[in-house]
Amino acid sequence: MSGDRQRGWADYWKADCAASCEPENPATAAEIARLWQGWLSGFPDGVRILDIATGNGIVLAYAAGAARARGRRFALTGVDLADIDPPRYLRSLDPALRAASFRGGVAAEALPFPDSSFDVVVSQYGLEYADLERALAEAARVLVPGGALVWLAHADGSEIVRQHREQALELDYLLAADGPVAAMRRFVTTLAGGGDAHVAATTLDSDLAPAAEFCRKHPPAPIVREVLDGFRSLRTSARGGAALATALPEAVRRLQSHRDRILSLLDAVLTTERLARVRTILGSSPWTGLETNEIRVGSSGSAIGIRIAARRIAGT
């Protein structure tokens, strides 16, 4: 993953986000939690769980919930390539996760643990961002013989991937050389140079007008609409070019960070070819018991990815 995209994820996890890529509908999010708790409920007391690409630890929170429901305790560890610190950045942190171990700056291809350190390896929208051969080899290495892998991965055709492709279109439009961000920069430059504010505002309105056509062609275009509302608010509320010159770069940085995250997600999708490669890897030694199935949630049965499960062969 490039440095820009890695920084994008670090920004995201520091912004009090419990999870990435989950539906905003609380009922659907609760359904995903129940799925994970079901997948993890059969593990015994004291099981050691490693979450790869943990972010702010949402899957470990599901694991803690599964343990509580059965009067058990799990030993929880989470790693991520991004700079993470869930107890610091997440206000809604499950109390059970304060005893968990979190380590940032850890690549899935180079896990800093001895062989056979964990009984279970889990990942939600994480392992697919890594080099598949190396990351799955590392997962096998740190699992005990007979240990389990449970992985929910982005896949072509999922609602989440479709939504993020739409968001990528919006962000590309906003950040294009002749797009709304460029128009706002020209406006700021004019004000900072002492230009006529009324003329600059009229020109900005004209430059932003084509955005309405983009929104018509790409409904509902929530990112474009939100950004345009923000630009218009900055235009009318800021006291002179100096205030705008301070506010605009941060707004643009957030957009670029969002775009970097989306591009990394789209690059990570398990296409037909990549999924076939996963099946090849997990269908041979040191793996056994491979299962792959599409996961659908919500009243509409929206696809959210593929559940991939396997075990390290006992005795290897």
N, C-alpha and C positions, 0 to 999 in steps of 0.2 A: 504494500500500500504506500502511495506517495506521501511525502511529508505534509503537503497541503491537506490531503484527505485525512491523515492521521490527526492533524490539528483540528480539523472539522469535528471529528468524533470527540476529541478532548473537550472542545467548547460545549458540545452537546451534553456530555455527562456532567459538566460543571453547572449546567443550567437547571438543576433540580428536576431532571427527567428520570422517571423510574424505569422506563423501558423504551425501546425504539421499535417502530414498525408494528405496533399493536393497534387494533381498532379503538377509536375514541368512545364508541358505545360501551358504557360500563357493563351492560349485561354480557356483551360479547367478550370483553376483557375478562370478566369473571369466568366465562366458559373456558377460556384458554387456561386460566389458573387451575380450574378443576381438571382439565386434561392432564396438565403437568403433575398435579397432585396424585391423580390416578396412576400415571406412569411410574411415579416414585414411591407410591404407598407400600409396595411389597418389600421394600428393602428393610433389613433388620436394624435394631438399635445400634448406634455407634458407627454406622456405615460412613465411609469417607468419600465425599463427593467433590469433584473438581468441575467447576463451570468455566469453560473456555470462551473468551470474548464476553465476559460477564457484564460489562457496562456498569450499571449501578445495582447489579445483583438481583434482577427480577426473578430469574429461575431459582436462585438460592432462596429467595423469599418463598417461592412455591414449595421448595423442598422443606423449608422450615415449617410451613403450614401442614404439609403431609405428615411430618414427624409429630407435631403437636396433636394432630387429630388422633394419633394412635399411641400417645404417651411415650414417644421415643425422642431421642436426640441424635441428630446427624452432625458430623464434623464437616464444616463447609469451607471451601476454598474457592476463590474466584480470581481469574487472571484476565488481563486485557492488554492489547497493544497500546491503547490510549493511556494517558495519564489519568488514573481514576482514584477516587477516595470517597466511596459512598457514605461513610459516616459523616464526612465533612460537607458533602454537596447535596445530599438527599434528605429533605425534611421528613419525608414519609417512610424513612427506613424502618423495616421490620425490626423490633427490638432484638430478635434472635440473631440478626446479622451483625450486631455489635460484637459478638464473639467470633464472627467469621474472619478469615484471613483474606485480605484483598491485596493484589499486587499489580501495579500498572507497569507499562513498558515491557510486557512479556509477549513474545511472539508465539503463536500456536505451533510454529515449526521448531521451537527451541524451548521446551518447558523446563524450568529450573528445579526439577524434582528428581529424586532417585527413582530407579526402576521399581515398579510394583508399589507405588505410594498411595494409590486410590482404588476404591472398590467400584466406583461409578464415575464416568465422565459424561457431562451434559453440555449442551450448547443450544442456544436459541438464536438463529440468524447470526452465526459467528464463525463456525469452522469453515464455511464455504468462502469466506474472505481470504483464506490462507491457501498456500500451495497444498493441494489435496493429498498428494503422496506423502509429503514430509509431515504434515499436520496429523494425518491419521496414523502414521508410523509412531509419532510421539505419543498420541493417545494410547496406542497399544502398549508402548513401553512403560508408561506410568500406571497402567492398569495392572491389578493383580491377575494371575491366571483365573479365568472364569468371570472377570470383571465385565461390567456392562457399559455400553455406549448408547446414549439416548440423545438424538439430535433433531431439532426442528429447523429445516433449511428453507431459504428462499428458492422458489421454483418458477419456471416459466408458466404463465397462465394464472398465477395467483392474483387475487385482488390487490394485495399489498404491492406487488411489482407493477401492476397496471397503474395504480395511483401514483407511484413514484416516477414512472415514465411521464405521466402527465405533468407532475411537478417539475421535472427536468425541462420540459418544453417551456413552462412558464418562466423558469429562472434563466434559461437561455435567451428568451425574449427580453426580459428585464435588463440583462447584462450585456446585450448585443451592442456593437459599436454605435448603432443609430437608435438604440432603445431608450426607455424611460430613464434609466440611471444616467446615461450620457446626457440626456436633456437636462436632468437635474444638476449635473455637474456644470453644464454651461450656464445655467441660471445662477449658481453659487459664484462662479467665476466672474460673471457680469456684476453682481452685487459687490463682491470683494474689490473689484476694480473701480467702484464708484459709479457704475452705470445707472441709468434710469430704472428705478424699481418697477414702475408701472409698465414700461415697455418690456422689461425682462419677464414680468409675470404674464403678460399677454402672450409673449413668445413661448413661454413654458406651457401655458394652456394649449396652445396650438400644437406644440411638439408632443404633448401627452394625449391629444385627442385620438390618434390611431389606436391607442390601447383598447378603446371601446370595441373596435372591430376584432381585435385579438380575443377579447373576452366573449364576444358573440360566437366566434368560431370554435372556441375551446372552453365551453361552460363546464363547471362553474367558475373556473380560474380564480380560486380564492387568494392565492399568493399575489397575483397581479393586482387584484382589487385592493387587497390590504396595503400593498406597497404604494399604490397610487393615492389611497386615502392618507397614508402617512406623509407622502411628499406634499400633498396639498395642505396638510396641517402644518408641516414645517414652513411652507411658503407663507402662510398667513399669520402664523404665531411667532416666528422667529424675529428678533429685533436686529435686523441688518444682516449683512453677509457673514459677519464673524460667528454668530451663533449657528448659522447654517453650515459654515465651513467646519465647525466642530462636530455637529450632529450627523452630517451626511457620510463621512468616512466610516463611522461605526455601523450605520445602517447598511452600507454596501458590504462591509466585512461580514456581517451576519448573513447576507444573501449569498456571498461567495462560499462561506462556510457550509451553509445549507446545501448548496449545489455540489460541493466536494463530497459531502456525505452521500447524497443521492447517487452520484456517479460511481462511488465505491460500491454502493448497494447493487446497482445495475450490473457492474462488472462481476459481482460475486454470485449472481443468480445461477442456480444449477440448471443450465440448459440441458437439452436431451443428451448432448455429448458429454457434458460434465457429470450428469447423473449416471450415465453408463460407466464412466470411469470410477465413480464412487462404488457402484455395484461390483465392479471388477476387483477393486481393492478390498472391500469388506466381504467379498465372496470367497476369499482365499486366505490361507494361513498368514498371520496368526489369528484370523477372525473366523467366527462361525455364527450361525443362526440369524443371518441377515434378514431384516424385514424393512420394507419401504411401503408407505401408504400415504396418499394424499389426505390432508387434514382440512375439513370444512367446518365452519362455525357459524353461529347466528341463525336467525329465522330464515334467511335467504340461502343458507348453505354456502357461504362464500369460501372459496379456497384460500388458505393462508400459507400454504407451504407443504413440504413433505416431511413426514416423520421417518427417521432412519434409525434403526436399532440393530445392534449386533453385540456379540460377546467375544472377548479374547479367549482363545481356546485354552481350556484347562490343561495345565501341565507344560505349557510352552514358556 
